[in-house]
Amino acid sequence: MVSGTKQVPEPPGGNPADNTPHAVPPGKTEHARSHRFPEHTDALAAVLATLAFRGRIWLRRGRIVAVRVARLVRTGLIRLLPGLRYLLRAVHRRWRRSLQFRTVLTTLMLSIGSFAVVGAYLSNQIANNLFQERLAQAESETRYNVKQVQDTFDGAQVTDQSSVITLVYDTLNAVEGRGSVIQRRYVFEAMPEQTKPRNRWVESRASDQLTISVIPPDLRKAVQESGKDQFWASTEFPVGTEDRPGIAVGNKVTFNGTVYELYLIYDLNTAQKTLNEIQNVLLAGGAVLVLIIGAIAWYVTRNVVSPVSHAALVSEKLAAGQLQERMVVKGEDEVARLGASFNHMAASLQEQITQLATLSQMQQRFVSDVSHELRTPLTTVRMAAEVLYDARDDFDPINKRSAELLYNQVERFQSLLADLLEISRFDAGVAMLDAEPTDILQVVSNVVDDALPVAVEYGSEITINCPENSIVVEMDDRRIERILRNLVLNALEHSEGKPVHISVAANDSAVAVAVRDYGIGMTPVEAARVFDRFWRADPARARTTGGSGLGLSIAAEDTKLHNGWLQAWGSKGTGSNFRLTLPLKRGDTITKSPLQLEPADVGLSGAAGQRTMLVLDPVPSTGSGVAGPPAILPGSGPGNGTKEQP
């Protein structure tokens, strides 16, 4: 670039050297011209490139900041939402479990709602009364001041411009009302669309640099279309940097043949401050009153709920066996009478339960003692009965039959005595569980083998349905075998020669064995009582096998020792189904049985030697939870005593 001189273009017909004392020679001038513009272009391009580069940098930084802020917001929400959910769950749990919390919270909510309604009503009434009072005062003062202005304009004797302007200014300043309770401001505007006289030297004037725009259009229209009527409207006008509420009252005045709109604006800022203070007082007083009501509700409900909570705690202790617990009784009011009645009830229950416990202990001791005392003479009688039974062929028919009856009844008596001894162990709480890992299918197979002679006697067929080859369970095999033997023998006794099906299945946590017969069946009422001691559905029905009346009761007690389920279903004329469910591991809890209690089966028609039974019970595989295919088990004529192995 050329520095130190300013290159001036050569005028036509002139010499540059004559006009510029420091002119550059012609050759150098051309050289300077040829380099100035490229240098300026390069500099501009460099500046633009720098700006574009910086813009890209700032855009990238902005994106980075936006991403970080979004991540922070997302992280905050992720961390905040669980806290809010936990808080809501805690409040909901507290609401459901605490009568005192529910009562206090309900009282607070109702109090807040009531105070909100009453406070809104009072605030609205106070605001309306303040506004009406200020409006009446503003209308009265406006009528007076407009009349004064009109009288002043009518009596004015001014003809020059300066006198007219001074008169209007002084008159309007006089009605501005400085120092009065309500500060008045004015807007003085000539009505539009009227002939302009030659001596109209005042078009508009306003105080505090107001303009006609602060007047609502509806108010201006009403004033312009009326005669001498007065109109008002609420408005807002600027005072410094804030907008204040006000009332604009409009009238018409005439001066020098021109009709003007005169609006007096009354400041309501003082009334608004008064209303705000009243609202703050109402809000603070309502908040304090709500807190006081909440404290009162908490105190009252605490005095009422505390005895109830104490009664609930004492009831729980009584239910747990602490029969000596009693409520603390204070005073003579309703709560005290409730506590006294509760204590009287607890004492009566304790006395009755103690009596029942004593009687139960005496009964258990009597059964145990009698059972033990009968073992020795029963053994002697049994030995004598066996001798007679073995020699029955040498007797005449009457004595032979008597020896057989004696032997059978002694056997039944011994079985009954053994059951009584076992029941006494359960009642005394000394029954122990000897659990070991055992294949339950082997136990089922052993039970079926032992029951085959009985099945042949009744003409029934026993089938086993299981999709597994082995199911190992932690159990006391002696007790489980006793349970299954009772179920199978009962099914054979009541099957009336029809088939008996045994289904075995397991899932992730339990194994189930169902014994299904198609005999006489039983009603739901009978199914609910079938595990009671010495209970029989038909007392007149003769027993031909077992028959102590304690088999299913002992089976139920054995099942409880294993923390299992023993359930019965029956239907008159269609048979019954007994389901035993055991946990695979000792101490586990059963949530669902692998077999359904109410069976679903269909008998297929055909000849006796060709009849089949389709078992539709869902039999899921161990661990899969998926039902396996139904097993079609071939049948045969009654009386053959065959057994289907899986």
RADA-V804446 format. One line per field, one symbol per residue. ss: DSSP state (a for helix, b for strand, c for the rest). phi: phi as a letter, one per 40 degrees, with the letter a starting at -180 (. if undefined). psi: psi as a letter, one per 20 degrees, with the letter a starting at -180 (. if undefined). A space follows every 50 residues. Layout:
BEGIN
ss: ???
phi: ???
psi: ???
END
This chain:
BEGIN
ss: cccccccccccccccaaaaccccccaaaaaaaaaaaaaaaaaaaaaaaaa aaaaaaaaaaaaaaaaaaaaaaaaaaaaaaaaaaaaaaaaaaaaaaacaa aaaaaaaaaaaaaaaaaaaaaaaaaaaaaaaaaaaaaaaaaaaaaaaaaa aaaaccccccaaaaaaaaaaaaaaaccccccccbbbbbbbcccccccccc cccbbbaaaccaaaccaaaaaaaaacccccbbbbbbbbbccbbbbbbbbb bbbbbccbbbbbbbbbbcaaaaaaaaaaaaaaaaaaaaaaaaaaaaaaaa aaaaaaaaaaaaaaaaaaaccccccccccccccaaaaaaaaaaaaaaaaa aaaaaaaaaaaaaaaaaaaaaaaaaaaaaaaaaaaaaaaacaaaccaaaa aaaaaaaaaaaaaaaaaaaaaaaaaaaacccccccbbbbaaaaaaaaaaa aaaaaaaacccbbbbbcccccbbbbcaaaaaaaaaaaaaaaaaacccccb bbbbbbcccbbbbbbbbccccccaaaaaaccccccccccccccccccccc aaaaaaaaaaacccbbbbbbbcccbbbbbbbbbccccccccccccccccc bbbccccccccbbbbccccbccccccbccccbbbccccccccbbcc
phi: .cbgbbcbccccgbbccccbcbccddccccccccbccccccccccccccc cccccccccccccccccccccccccccccccdcccccccccccccccbcc ccccccccccccccccccccccccccccccccccccccccccdccccccc ccccccbbbcccccccccccccccccgcgccbcbbbbbbcccfbccccbc bbcaaacffcbccccddccccccccccbcbbaacabbcbgbbbbcabbbb abbbafgbcbcbbbbbcbcccccccccccccccccccccccccccccccc cccccdcccccccccccccchccccaccbbgbcccccccccccccccccc ccccccccccccccccccccccccccccccccccccccccccccccdccc ccccccccccccccccccccccccccccgbcbbbcacaccccccccccdc cddcccccgbbbbbbacbcabcbcaccccccccccccccccccbcfgccb bbbbaabcbabbbbbbbbccgacdccccbccccgcbcbdccccbbfgcgb ccccccccccccfbbbbbbaacgbhaabbbbbccbcgcbcbaccbccccb abcccicccbcbbccbccbcccgcgbccccccbcbacchcgcbccc
psi: qpqhqoppqpqpjrphhhhohlqqqgghghghhiighhgggggghggggg ggghghghggggggggggggggggggghhhghgggggghgggghghiohg ggggggggghgggghgggggggggggggggghghgggggghggghhhggh gghhjpmqhrghhgggggghghhhihkpirgpppqqpoppprlqporhko iogqqqqkkrriiipphhggghghirejqpqrqqrqqpodjqpqqrpppq rqqppljppqpopppppjhghggggggghggggghggghggggggggggg hghhhghgghhgghgghghiimiiqqqpppajaghghggghghggggggg gghgghgghggggghgggggghhigghhgghgghhhghhhjhhirrhghg hhhggggghhghghggghhghghhgghikjpqpnpqpqohhhgggggggh igghhhhikqppqpopiqhpopqorohgghhgghgggghgghhjiljrqp popprqbhirqqppoprkchaqrhghhhjhjqpkpphnhipqpiqdkhjj ghghggghghhjlapoqqqqppiiarpppppqqhqpirpphpqhqqgoqo qpppqrrhijqrpoojppnqqpihjpprqqpopqrrqqiikrppq.
END
